[in-house]
């Protein structure tokens, strides 16, 4: 898949670098799949395609990368960003 990336010139931090690596075409497709999954969940006994599961995995990985940057680069506490214990639900 051809990916058109934002190409932020001279990113000053890890988040800018992260955005330059983001495939926004794929992200848009994953978001669309997420809407379809949401609609399916409203029906009894929903069934999902491999493409929908792949989209979910991609979104989870994307969110995980954002969380890593928040902790590693911006000093946000891990307990605030990640689900570390049951009480943090």
N, CA, C and O atoms as a CHARMM CRD file, in Angstrom:
* protein
*
  356
    1    1 UNK  N      0.84300  -1.17000   0.00000 PROA 1      0.00000
    2    1 UNK  CA     0.00000   0.00000   0.00000 PROA 1      0.00000
    3    1 UNK  C      0.89200   1.23900   0.00000 PROA 1      0.00000
    4    1 UNK  O      1.79500   1.36300   0.82700 PROA 1      0.00000
    5    2 UNK  N      0.63800   2.13000  -0.91200 PROA 2      0.00000
    6    2 UNK  CA     1.38600   3.38900  -0.95100 PROA 2      0.00000
    7    2 UNK  C      0.96300   4.24100   0.22800 PROA 2      0.00000
    8    2 UNK  O     -0.22700   4.43400   0.47500 PROA 2      0.00000
    9    3 UNK  N      1.93900   4.74300   0.94600 PROA 3      0.00000
   10    3 UNK  CA     1.57700   5.54100   2.10800 PROA 3      0.00000
   11    3 UNK  C      2.06500   6.96900   1.95100 PROA 3      0.00000
   12    3 UNK  O      3.24500   7.22600   1.71200 PROA 3      0.00000
   13    4 UNK  N      1.13500   7.87500   2.09100 PROA 4      0.00000
   14    4 UNK  CA     1.43000   9.30300   2.01800 PROA 4      0.00000
   15    4 UNK  C      1.59700   9.78100   3.45200 PROA 4      0.00000
   16    4 UNK  O      0.63500   9.79200   4.22100 PROA 4      0.00000
   17    5 UNK  N      2.79100  10.17000   3.80800 PROA 5      0.00000
   18    5 UNK  CA     3.08500  10.59600   5.17000 PROA 5      0.00000
   19    5 UNK  C      3.19300  12.11600   5.20700 PROA 5      0.00000
   20    5 UNK  O      3.46400  12.74300   4.18300 PROA 5      0.00000
   21    6 UNK  N      2.98500  12.70800   6.37000 PROA 6      0.00000
   22    6 UNK  CA     2.92400  14.16700   6.44400 PROA 6      0.00000
   23    6 UNK  C      4.22000  14.89000   6.15500 PROA 6      0.00000
   24    6 UNK  O      4.19300  16.04200   5.72200 PROA 6      0.00000
   25    7 UNK  N      5.36300  14.24600   6.38200 PROA 7      0.00000
   26    7 UNK  CA     6.66100  14.86000   6.12800 PROA 7      0.00000
   27    7 UNK  C      6.81300  16.21200   6.82300 PROA 7      0.00000
   28    7 UNK  O      7.00000  17.24200   6.17600 PROA 7      0.00000
   29    8 UNK  N      6.73100  16.18600   8.12600 PROA 8      0.00000
   30    8 UNK  CA     6.96500  17.39100   8.92700 PROA 8      0.00000
   31    8 UNK  C      8.44800  17.72400   8.80300 PROA 8      0.00000
   32    8 UNK  O      9.29000  16.90800   9.17900 PROA 8      0.00000
   33    9 UNK  N      8.78500  18.89800   8.28800 PROA 9      0.00000
   34    9 UNK  CA    10.20200  19.22100   8.12700 PROA 9      0.00000
   35    9 UNK  C     10.87300  19.44300   9.48100 PROA 9      0.00000
   36    9 UNK  O     10.35100  20.16300  10.33200 PROA 9      0.00000
   37   10 UNK  N     12.01200  18.83000   9.66800 PROA 10     0.00000
   38   10 UNK  CA    12.80900  18.97200  10.89000 PROA 10     0.00000
   39   10 UNK  C     11.98000  18.83400  12.17100 PROA 10     0.00000
   40   10 UNK  O     11.88200  19.78200  12.95000 PROA 10     0.00000
   41   11 UNK  N     11.38700  17.65900  12.39100 PROA 11     0.00000
   42   11 UNK  CA    10.61300  17.49700  13.62600 PROA 11     0.00000
   43   11 UNK  C     11.51000  17.73500  14.83100 PROA 11     0.00000
   44   11 UNK  O     12.65900  17.29400  14.86500 PROA 11     0.00000
   45   12 UNK  N     10.97400  18.43300  15.81000 PROA 12     0.00000
   46   12 UNK  CA    11.78600  18.81600  16.96600 PROA 12     0.00000
   47   12 UNK  C     11.70500  17.81800  18.11300 PROA 12     0.00000
   48   12 UNK  O     12.46100  17.93100  19.07800 PROA 12     0.00000
   49   13 UNK  N     10.81200  16.85200  18.02700 PROA 13     0.00000
   50   13 UNK  CA    10.69700  15.87600  19.10600 PROA 13     0.00000
   51   13 UNK  C     10.24000  14.53400  18.55600 PROA 13     0.00000
   52   13 UNK  O     10.01000  14.38100  17.35600 PROA 13     0.00000
   53   14 UNK  N     10.11300  13.57600  19.44600 PROA 14     0.00000
   54   14 UNK  CA     9.76700  12.21600  19.04700 PROA 14     0.00000
   55   14 UNK  C      8.35700  12.14500  18.46300 PROA 14     0.00000
   56   14 UNK  O      8.09100  11.31500  17.59400 PROA 14     0.00000
   57   15 UNK  N      7.45700  13.00200  18.92900 PROA 15     0.00000
   58   15 UNK  CA     6.10300  12.95600  18.40200 PROA 15     0.00000
   59   15 UNK  C      6.07500  13.41000  16.93500 PROA 15     0.00000
   60   15 UNK  O      5.35900  12.83100  16.11700 PROA 15     0.00000
   61   16 UNK  N      6.83900  14.42400  16.61400 PROA 16     0.00000
   62   16 UNK  CA     6.94900  14.84300  15.21800 PROA 16     0.00000
   63   16 UNK  C      7.52000  13.73600  14.35500 PROA 16     0.00000
   64   16 UNK  O      7.05300  13.50600  13.23900 PROA 16     0.00000
   65   17 UNK  N      8.53200  13.04800  14.87100 PROA 17     0.00000
   66   17 UNK  CA     9.11000  11.91100  14.15500 PROA 17     0.00000
   67   17 UNK  C      8.07300  10.80200  13.99000 PROA 17     0.00000
   68   17 UNK  O      7.97900  10.17300  12.93600 PROA 17     0.00000
   69   18 UNK  N      7.29700  10.57500  15.05400 PROA 18     0.00000
   70   18 UNK  CA     6.23800   9.56800  15.02700 PROA 18     0.00000
   71   18 UNK  C      5.21300   9.89600  13.93800 PROA 18     0.00000
   72   18 UNK  O      4.80900   9.02300  13.17100 PROA 18     0.00000
   73   19 UNK  N      4.80000  11.16200  13.88200 PROA 19     0.00000
   74   19 UNK  CA     3.82900  11.56400  12.85700 PROA 19     0.00000
   75   19 UNK  C      4.39600  11.36600  11.45500 PROA 19     0.00000
   76   19 UNK  O      3.66200  10.99800  10.53700 PROA 19     0.00000
   77   20 UNK  N      5.67300  11.60200  11.28400 PROA 20     0.00000
   78   20 UNK  CA     6.29100  11.40100   9.97400 PROA 20     0.00000
   79   20 UNK  C      6.30900   9.92700   9.57200 PROA 20     0.00000
   80   20 UNK  O      6.37900   9.61000   8.38500 PROA 20     0.00000
   81   21 UNK  N      6.24600   9.04000  10.53900 PROA 21     0.00000
   82   21 UNK  CA     6.23000   7.60600  10.25100 PROA 21     0.00000
   83   21 UNK  C      4.80900   7.06100  10.12700 PROA 21     0.00000
   84   21 UNK  O      4.62200   5.90300   9.75100 PROA 21     0.00000
   85   22 UNK  N      3.81100   7.88000  10.43700 PROA 22     0.00000
   86   22 UNK  CA     2.42600   7.42600  10.43400 PROA 22     0.00000
   87   22 UNK  C      1.87500   7.34500   9.01900 PROA 22     0.00000
   88   22 UNK  O      1.99800   8.28500   8.23400 PROA 22     0.00000
   89   23 UNK  N      1.27200   6.21900   8.71000 PROA 23     0.00000
   90   23 UNK  CA     0.60400   6.02200   7.42400 PROA 23     0.00000
   91   23 UNK  C     -0.85600   6.44200   7.62000 PROA 23     0.00000
   92   23 UNK  O     -1.67900   5.64300   8.06800 PROA 23     0.00000
   93   24 UNK  N     -1.17100   7.68000   7.28800 PROA 24     0.00000
   94   24 UNK  CA    -2.50600   8.20600   7.54700 PROA 24     0.00000
   95   24 UNK  C     -3.56300   7.56700   6.65300 PROA 24     0.00000
   96   24 UNK  O     -4.73300   7.50700   7.03200 PROA 24     0.00000
   97   25 UNK  N     -3.17900   7.09800   5.49600 PROA 25     0.00000
   98   25 UNK  CA    -4.13300   6.37900   4.64900 PROA 25     0.00000
   99   25 UNK  C     -4.57700   5.10600   5.36100 PROA 25     0.00000
  100   25 UNK  O     -5.76700   4.79000   5.39700 PROA 25     0.00000
  101   26 UNK  N     -3.62300   4.38400   5.92300 PROA 26     0.00000
  102   26 UNK  CA    -3.93200   3.16700   6.67700 PROA 26     0.00000
  103   26 UNK  C     -4.72100   3.50000   7.94300 PROA 26     0.00000
  104   26 UNK  O     -5.65700   2.78300   8.29600 PROA 26     0.00000
  105   27 UNK  N     -4.35500   4.57000   8.62000 PROA 27     0.00000
  106   27 UNK  CA    -5.06200   4.97600   9.83200 PROA 27     0.00000
  107   27 UNK  C     -6.52400   5.30400   9.52700 PROA 27     0.00000
  108   27 UNK  O     -7.41500   4.94600  10.29800 PROA 27     0.00000
  109   28 UNK  N     -6.77000   5.97700   8.41500 PROA 28     0.00000
  110   28 UNK  CA    -8.15900   6.28000   8.01800 PROA 28     0.00000
  111   28 UNK  C     -8.92900   4.98800   7.74100 PROA 28     0.00000
  112   28 UNK  O    -10.09200   4.86000   8.12400 PROA 28     0.00000
  113   29 UNK  N     -8.28400   4.04400   7.08400 PROA 29     0.00000
  114   29 UNK  CA    -8.93300   2.75900   6.79800 PROA 29     0.00000
  115   29 UNK  C     -9.24000   2.00800   8.09700 PROA 29     0.00000
  116   29 UNK  O    -10.30400   1.40600   8.23800 PROA 29     0.00000
  117   30 UNK  N     -8.30200   2.05100   9.03800 PROA 30     0.00000
  118   30 UNK  CA    -8.51400   1.39200  10.32500 PROA 30     0.00000
  119   30 UNK  C     -9.67000   2.04700  11.08700 PROA 30     0.00000
  120   30 UNK  O    -10.47300   1.35500  11.71300 PROA 30     0.00000
  121   31 UNK  N     -9.75200   3.35400  11.03300 PROA 31     0.00000
  122   31 UNK  CA   -10.83600   4.06400  11.71500 PROA 31     0.00000
  123   31 UNK  C    -12.17800   3.69100  11.08500 PROA 31     0.00000
  124   31 UNK  O    -13.16000   3.49200  11.80100 PROA 31     0.00000
  125   32 UNK  N    -12.23100   3.59600   9.76600 PROA 32     0.00000
  126   32 UNK  CA   -13.46200   3.18000   9.08900 PROA 32     0.00000
  127   32 UNK  C    -13.85700   1.76800   9.52100 PROA 32     0.00000
  128   32 UNK  O    -15.02800   1.49300   9.78000 PROA 32     0.00000
  129   33 UNK  N    -12.87200   0.88100   9.59400 PROA 33     0.00000
  130   33 UNK  CA   -13.14200  -0.49000  10.04200 PROA 33     0.00000
  131   33 UNK  C    -13.66200  -0.49700  11.47000 PROA 33     0.00000
  132   33 UNK  O    -14.53700  -1.29300  11.81200 PROA 33     0.00000
  133   34 UNK  N    -13.13100   0.38000  12.29800 PROA 34     0.00000
  134   34 UNK  CA   -13.58000   0.45800  13.68400 PROA 34     0.00000
  135   34 UNK  C    -15.05700   0.85300  13.75800 PROA 34     0.00000
  136   34 UNK  O    -15.80000   0.31900  14.58200 PROA 34     0.00000
  137   35 UNK  N    -15.47700   1.77400  12.91300 PROA 35     0.00000
  138   35 UNK  CA   -16.90000   2.13200  12.85600 PROA 35     0.00000
  139   35 UNK  C    -17.75600   0.94000  12.44300 PROA 35     0.00000
  140   35 UNK  O    -18.83700   0.73100  12.99500 PROA 35     0.00000
  141   36 UNK  N    -17.27600   0.15000  11.46600 PROA 36     0.00000
  142   36 UNK  CA   -18.01300  -1.03100  11.03100 PROA 36     0.00000
  143   36 UNK  C    -18.11000  -2.06000  12.15700 PROA 36     0.00000
  144   36 UNK  O    -19.15200  -2.68500  12.35400 PROA 36     0.00000
  145   37 UNK  N    -17.01700  -2.22400  12.88500 PROA 37     0.00000
  146   37 UNK  CA   -17.00400  -3.15900  14.00800 PROA 37     0.00000
  147   37 UNK  C    -17.98400  -2.69600  15.07000 PROA 37     0.00000
  148   37 UNK  O    -18.71600  -3.50600  15.63800 PROA 37     0.00000
  149   38 UNK  N    -18.00200  -1.41000  15.33800 PROA 38     0.00000
  150   38 UNK  CA   -18.92700  -0.85900  16.32200 PROA 38     0.00000
  151   38 UNK  C    -20.37500  -1.17500  15.91500 PROA 38     0.00000
  152   38 UNK  O    -21.17800  -1.57900  16.75600 PROA 38     0.00000
  153   39 UNK  N    -20.70200  -0.99800  14.65600 PROA 39     0.00000
  154   39 UNK  CA   -22.05300  -1.28700  14.17500 PROA 39     0.00000
  155   39 UNK  C    -22.37200  -2.77700  14.31300 PROA 39     0.00000
  156   39 UNK  O    -23.48800  -3.14600  14.67900 PROA 39     0.00000
  157   40 UNK  N    -21.38600  -3.63200  14.01700 PROA 40     0.00000
  158   40 UNK  CA   -21.59900  -5.07400  14.14700 PROA 40     0.00000
  159   40 UNK  C    -21.84600  -5.47700  15.59000 PROA 40     0.00000
  160   40 UNK  O    -22.62300  -6.39500  15.85300 PROA 40     0.00000
  161   41 UNK  N    -21.19300  -4.80100  16.52900 PROA 41     0.00000
  162   41 UNK  CA   -21.34100  -5.15700  17.93900 PROA 41     0.00000
  163   41 UNK  C    -22.75100  -4.89900  18.44800 PROA 41     0.00000
  164   41 UNK  O    -23.14800  -5.43600  19.48200 PROA 41     0.00000
  165   42 UNK  N    -23.49900  -4.08800  17.73700 PROA 42     0.00000
  166   42 UNK  CA   -24.87500  -3.82400  18.13300 PROA 42     0.00000
  167   42 UNK  C    -25.81600  -4.94900  17.70800 PROA 42     0.00000
  168   42 UNK  O    -26.97900  -4.96500  18.11000 PROA 42     0.00000
  169   43 UNK  N    -25.32700  -5.88200  16.90500 PROA 43     0.00000
  170   43 UNK  CA   -26.12400  -7.00700  16.43100 PROA 43     0.00000
  171   43 UNK  C    -25.81700  -8.24500  17.26500 PROA 43     0.00000
  172   43 UNK  O    -24.72900  -8.35900  17.83100 PROA 43     0.00000
  173   44 UNK  N    -26.77100  -9.17500  17.34500 PROA 44     0.00000
  174   44 UNK  CA   -26.48900 -10.41600  18.07700 PROA 44     0.00000
  175   44 UNK  C    -25.47100 -11.28100  17.32700 PROA 44     0.00000
  176   44 UNK  O    -25.49700 -11.35700  16.09800 PROA 44     0.00000
  177   45 UNK  N    -24.60500 -11.91100  18.05300 PROA 45     0.00000
  178   45 UNK  CA   -23.58300 -12.81300  17.50600 PROA 45     0.00000
  179   45 UNK  C    -22.79900 -12.19300  16.35300 PROA 45     0.00000
  180   45 UNK  O    -22.83400 -12.70800  15.23600 PROA 45     0.00000
  181   46 UNK  N    -22.09900 -11.10300  16.60900 PROA 46     0.00000
  182   46 UNK  CA   -21.34100 -10.45900  15.52800 PROA 46     0.00000
  183   46 UNK  C    -20.17100 -11.33100  15.06400 PROA 46     0.00000
  184   46 UNK  O    -19.55500 -12.04400  15.85700 PROA 46     0.00000
  185   47 UNK  N    -19.88100 -11.25800  13.76800 PROA 47     0.00000
  186   47 UNK  CA   -18.73400 -11.96500  13.18700 PROA 47     0.00000
  187   47 UNK  C    -17.85100 -10.93200  12.51900 PROA 47     0.00000
  188   47 UNK  O    -18.33700  -9.98300  11.90300 PROA 47     0.00000
  189   48 UNK  N    -16.53900 -11.12800  12.64900 PROA 48     0.00000
  190   48 UNK  CA   -15.58600 -10.14800  12.14800 PROA 48     0.00000
  191   48 UNK  C    -14.66500 -10.77000  11.11100 PROA 48     0.00000
  192   48 UNK  O    -14.31300 -11.94600  11.19800 PROA 48     0.00000
  193   49 UNK  N    -14.28300  -9.96600  10.13300 PROA 49     0.00000
  194   49 UNK  CA   -13.35300 -10.41800   9.09500 PROA 49     0.00000
  195   49 UNK  C    -11.91600 -10.27500   9.59800 PROA 49     0.00000
  196   49 UNK  O    -11.65600  -9.58500  10.58400 PROA 49     0.00000
  197   50 UNK  N    -11.00400 -10.92700   8.91400 PROA 50     0.00000
  198   50 UNK  CA    -9.58400 -10.80100   9.26000 PROA 50     0.00000
  199   50 UNK  C     -9.13300  -9.35700   9.08500 PROA 50     0.00000
  200   50 UNK  O     -8.32800  -8.85900   9.87200 PROA 50     0.00000
  201   51 UNK  N     -9.64600  -8.68300   8.06200 PROA 51     0.00000
  202   51 UNK  CA    -9.29500  -7.28700   7.82200 PROA 51     0.00000
  203   51 UNK  C     -9.72400  -6.41100   9.00500 PROA 51     0.00000
  204   51 UNK  O     -9.00100  -5.49500   9.39600 PROA 51     0.00000
  205   52 UNK  N    -10.89100  -6.69500   9.56700 PROA 52     0.00000
  206   52 UNK  CA   -11.35200  -5.92700  10.73900 PROA 52     0.00000
  207   52 UNK  C    -10.47300  -6.19200  11.95700 PROA 52     0.00000
  208   52 UNK  O    -10.13900  -5.26800  12.69900 PROA 52     0.00000
  209   53 UNK  N    -10.09600  -7.46800  12.16500 PROA 53     0.00000
  210   53 UNK  CA    -9.19600  -7.78500  13.28200 PROA 53     0.00000
  211   53 UNK  C     -7.83900  -7.11800  13.09500 PROA 53     0.00000
  212   53 UNK  O     -7.24600  -6.63300  14.05900 PROA 53     0.00000
  213   54 UNK  N     -7.34500  -7.09100  11.86400 PROA 54     0.00000
  214   54 UNK  CA    -6.06700  -6.43300  11.57500 PROA 54     0.00000
  215   54 UNK  C     -6.15600  -4.92800  11.85900 PROA 54     0.00000
  216   54 UNK  O     -5.21100  -4.32700  12.36900 PROA 54     0.00000
  217   55 UNK  N     -7.29500  -4.33600  11.52400 PROA 55     0.00000
  218   55 UNK  CA    -7.49300  -2.91400  11.79800 PROA 55     0.00000
  219   55 UNK  C     -7.47200  -2.64800  13.30100 PROA 55     0.00000
  220   55 UNK  O     -6.87500  -1.67200  13.75500 PROA 55     0.00000
  221   56 UNK  N     -8.11900  -3.51400  14.06500 PROA 56     0.00000
  222   56 UNK  CA    -8.09700  -3.35500  15.52400 PROA 56     0.00000
  223   56 UNK  C     -6.66900  -3.45000  16.06100 PROA 56     0.00000
  224   56 UNK  O     -6.26100  -2.65100  16.90400 PROA 56     0.00000
  225   57 UNK  N     -5.92100  -4.42300  15.57200 PROA 57     0.00000
  226   57 UNK  CA    -4.54000  -4.58600  16.01700 PROA 57     0.00000
  227   57 UNK  C     -3.70200  -3.35700  15.66600 PROA 57     0.00000
  228   57 UNK  O     -2.88800  -2.90400  16.47100 PROA 57     0.00000
  229   58 UNK  N     -3.90400  -2.82100  14.46500 PROA 58     0.00000
  230   58 UNK  CA    -3.17800  -1.62200  14.05100 PROA 58     0.00000
  231   58 UNK  C     -3.49900  -0.42800  14.93600 PROA 58     0.00000
  232   58 UNK  O     -2.60200   0.33100  15.30600 PROA 58     0.00000
  233   59 UNK  N     -4.76100  -0.25800  15.27600 PROA 59     0.00000
  234   59 UNK  CA    -5.14700   0.85900  16.15000 PROA 59     0.00000
  235   59 UNK  C     -4.59400   0.69500  17.55500 PROA 59     0.00000
  236   59 UNK  O     -4.16700   1.66800  18.17600 PROA 59     0.00000
  237   60 UNK  N     -4.60200  -0.53800  18.05800 PROA 60     0.00000
  238   60 UNK  CA    -4.02100  -0.79400  19.38700 PROA 60     0.00000
  239   60 UNK  C     -2.52900  -0.46700  19.37500 PROA 60     0.00000
  240   60 UNK  O     -2.02700   0.15100  20.31400 PROA 60     0.00000
  241   61 UNK  N     -1.82100  -0.87000  18.33100 PROA 61     0.00000
  242   61 UNK  CA    -0.39000  -0.56900  18.22700 PROA 61     0.00000
  243   61 UNK  C     -0.14100   0.93300  18.12500 PROA 61     0.00000
  244   61 UNK  O      0.81300   1.44900  18.70700 PROA 61     0.00000
  245   62 UNK  N     -1.00300   1.63500  17.38400 PROA 62     0.00000
  246   62 UNK  CA    -0.87900   3.08500  17.23300 PROA 62     0.00000
  247   62 UNK  C     -1.05200   3.77600  18.58800 PROA 62     0.00000
  248   62 UNK  O     -0.27000   4.65500  18.95100 PROA 62     0.00000
  249   63 UNK  N     -2.07500   3.37200  19.32100 PROA 63     0.00000
  250   63 UNK  CA    -2.31900   3.94500  20.64800 PROA 63     0.00000
  251   63 UNK  C     -1.16000   3.63400  21.58700 PROA 63     0.00000
  252   63 UNK  O     -0.74400   4.49000  22.36900 PROA 63     0.00000
  253   64 UNK  N     -0.64000   2.41900  21.51300 PROA 64     0.00000
  254   64 UNK  CA     0.49200   2.02800  22.35600 PROA 64     0.00000
  255   64 UNK  C      1.70800   2.90900  22.07200 PROA 64     0.00000
  256   64 UNK  O      2.41800   3.30200  22.99700 PROA 64     0.00000
  257   65 UNK  N      1.94600   3.21800  20.81100 PROA 65     0.00000
  258   65 UNK  CA     3.07900   4.08300  20.45300 PROA 65     0.00000
  259   65 UNK  C      2.89000   5.48800  21.01800 PROA 65     0.00000
  260   65 UNK  O      3.84600   6.09600  21.50000 PROA 65     0.00000
  261   66 UNK  N      1.67000   6.00400  20.96200 PROA 66     0.00000
  262   66 UNK  CA     1.38800   7.31800  21.54900 PROA 66     0.00000
  263   66 UNK  C      1.63200   7.28800  23.05600 PROA 66     0.00000
  264   66 UNK  O      2.21200   8.22000  23.61400 PROA 66     0.00000
  265   67 UNK  N      1.19300   6.22900  23.70300 PROA 67     0.00000
  266   67 UNK  CA     1.40800   6.09700  25.14400 PROA 67     0.00000
  267   67 UNK  C      2.89600   6.04000  25.48400 PROA 67     0.00000
  268   67 UNK  O      3.34000   6.67000  26.44400 PROA 67     0.00000
  269   68 UNK  N      3.66200   5.28800  24.70100 PROA 68     0.00000
  270   68 UNK  CA     5.10300   5.19800  24.93800 PROA 68     0.00000
  271   68 UNK  C      5.75800   6.57900  24.84200 PROA 68     0.00000
  272   68 UNK  O      6.59800   6.92600  25.67200 PROA 68     0.00000
  273   69 UNK  N      5.38000   7.35300  23.84500 PROA 69     0.00000
  274   69 UNK  CA     5.94100   8.69600  23.68100 PROA 69     0.00000
  275   69 UNK  C      5.55900   9.58000  24.86600 PROA 69     0.00000
  276   69 UNK  O      6.38700  10.34200  25.36700 PROA 69     0.00000
  277   70 UNK  N      4.31100   9.48100  25.31100 PROA 70     0.00000
  278   70 UNK  CA     3.86500  10.29500  26.44800 PROA 70     0.00000
  279   70 UNK  C      4.70900  10.01900  27.68400 PROA 70     0.00000
  280   70 UNK  O      5.08900  10.94200  28.40500 PROA 70     0.00000
  281   71 UNK  N      5.00000   8.73800  27.92600 PROA 71     0.00000
  282   71 UNK  CA     5.79100   8.35900  29.11000 PROA 71     0.00000
  283   71 UNK  C      7.27300   8.66800  28.90800 PROA 71     0.00000
  284   71 UNK  O      7.89900   9.31400  29.74800 PROA 71     0.00000
  285   72 UNK  N      7.82400   8.20500  27.79800 PROA 72     0.00000
  286   72 UNK  CA     9.27000   8.31100  27.57200 PROA 72     0.00000
  287   72 UNK  C      9.74800   9.73000  27.29000 PROA 72     0.00000
  288   72 UNK  O     10.82100  10.12400  27.74700 PROA 72     0.00000
  289   73 UNK  N      8.97100  10.49000  26.55000 PROA 73     0.00000
  290   73 UNK  CA     9.42500  11.80800  26.11100 PROA 73     0.00000
  291   73 UNK  C      8.84900  12.97200  26.90900 PROA 73     0.00000
  292   73 UNK  O      9.48300  14.01900  27.03700 PROA 73     0.00000
  293   74 UNK  N      7.64700  12.78600  27.44300 PROA 74     0.00000
  294   74 UNK  CA     6.98200  13.90500  28.10700 PROA 74     0.00000
  295   74 UNK  C      6.79100  13.69200  29.60100 PROA 74     0.00000
  296   74 UNK  O      6.20400  14.53900  30.27400 PROA 74     0.00000
  297   75 UNK  N      7.27800  12.57200  30.13200 PROA 75     0.00000
  298   75 UNK  CA     7.28800  12.34100  31.56200 PROA 75     0.00000
  299   75 UNK  C      5.94400  12.07300  32.20200 PROA 75     0.00000
  300   75 UNK  O      5.80200  12.21600  33.41600 PROA 75     0.00000
  301   76 UNK  N      4.95500  11.68900  31.41500 PROA 76     0.00000
  302   76 UNK  CA     3.65900  11.34000  31.99200 PROA 76     0.00000
  303   76 UNK  C      3.83300  10.03800  32.75800 PROA 76     0.00000
  304   76 UNK  O      4.49500   9.11500  32.28500 PROA 76     0.00000
  305   77 UNK  N      3.23500   9.96600  33.94700 PROA 77     0.00000
  306   77 UNK  CA     3.37900   8.76400  34.77400 PROA 77     0.00000
  307   77 UNK  C      2.77300   7.55000  34.08200 PROA 77     0.00000
  308   77 UNK  O      1.69600   7.62800  33.49100 PROA 77     0.00000
  309   78 UNK  N      3.48900   6.41800  34.16500 PROA 78     0.00000
  310   78 UNK  CA     3.01300   5.17400  33.55200 PROA 78     0.00000
  311   78 UNK  C      1.64400   4.77600  34.07900 PROA 78     0.00000
  312   78 UNK  O      0.80700   4.27500  33.32800 PROA 78     0.00000
  313   79 UNK  N      1.41400   4.99800  35.37200 PROA 79     0.00000
  314   79 UNK  CA     0.13000   4.62000  35.95400 PROA 79     0.00000
  315   79 UNK  C     -1.02700   5.44700  35.39300 PROA 79     0.00000
  316   79 UNK  O     -2.18100   5.02200  35.44300 PROA 79     0.00000
  317   80 UNK  N     -0.71800   6.61100  34.86900 PROA 80     0.00000
  318   80 UNK  CA    -1.75600   7.44600  34.26700 PROA 80     0.00000
  319   80 UNK  C     -2.01500   7.02800  32.81200 PROA 80     0.00000
  320   80 UNK  O     -3.12800   7.17900  32.30900 PROA 80     0.00000
  321   81 UNK  N     -1.00400   6.51300  32.15500 PROA 81     0.00000
  322   81 UNK  CA    -1.07700   6.19500  30.72600 PROA 81     0.00000
  323   81 UNK  C     -1.47600   4.74700  30.47000 PROA 81     0.00000
  324   81 UNK  O     -2.28200   4.47200  29.58100 PROA 81     0.00000
  325   82 UNK  N     -0.91600   3.82000  31.24600 PROA 82     0.00000
  326   82 UNK  CA    -1.13900   2.40000  31.02000 PROA 82     0.00000
  327   82 UNK  C     -2.03000   1.81300  32.10100 PROA 82     0.00000
  328   82 UNK  O     -2.04500   2.28600  33.23800 PROA 82     0.00000
  329   83 UNK  N     -2.75900   0.79300  31.73700 PROA 83     0.00000
  330   83 UNK  CA    -3.57100   0.06700  32.71000 PROA 83     0.00000
  331   83 UNK  C     -2.65600  -0.90700  33.43800 PROA 83     0.00000
  332   83 UNK  O     -2.34700  -1.98800  32.93700 PROA 83     0.00000
  333   84 UNK  N     -2.23500  -0.50700  34.61300 PROA 84     0.00000
  334   84 UNK  CA    -1.24600  -1.29100  35.36300 PROA 84     0.00000
  335   84 UNK  C     -1.92600  -2.25600  36.33400 PROA 84     0.00000
  336   84 UNK  O     -1.45000  -3.37200  36.54200 PROA 84     0.00000
  337   85 UNK  N     -3.02700  -1.82600  36.92100 PROA 85     0.00000
  338   85 UNK  CA    -3.72700  -2.69500  37.86400 PROA 85     0.00000
  339   85 UNK  C     -5.23900  -2.57700  37.64600 PROA 85     0.00000
  340   85 UNK  O     -5.70000  -1.69100  36.92600 PROA 85     0.00000
  341   86 UNK  N     -5.98700  -3.45100  38.25700 PROA 86     0.00000
  342   86 UNK  CA    -7.44500  -3.44400  38.09500 PROA 86     0.00000
  343   86 UNK  C     -8.08000  -2.14700  38.56400 PROA 86     0.00000
  344   86 UNK  O     -9.10000  -1.73200  38.01500 PROA 86     0.00000
  345   87 UNK  N     -7.50500  -1.50000  39.56300 PROA 87     0.00000
  346   87 UNK  CA    -8.10900  -0.28000  40.07900 PROA 87     0.00000
  347   87 UNK  C     -7.98500   0.88100  39.08600 PROA 87     0.00000
  348   87 UNK  O     -8.67000   1.89300  39.23300 PROA 87     0.00000
  349   88 UNK  N     -7.11900   0.74100  38.08000 PROA 88     0.00000
  350   88 UNK  CA    -6.93000   1.79300  37.08000 PROA 88     0.00000
  351   88 UNK  C     -7.88900   1.66500  35.89400 PROA 88     0.00000
  352   88 UNK  O     -7.75200   2.40100  34.91600 PROA 88     0.00000
  353   89 UNK  N     -8.85300   0.75000  35.96000 PROA 89     0.00000
  354   89 UNK  CA    -9.81800   0.55800  34.86800 PROA 89     0.00000
  355   89 UNK  C    -10.57700   1.81800  34.57700 PROA 89     0.00000
  356   89 UNK  O    -11.42900   1.83400  33.68800 PROA 89     0.00000
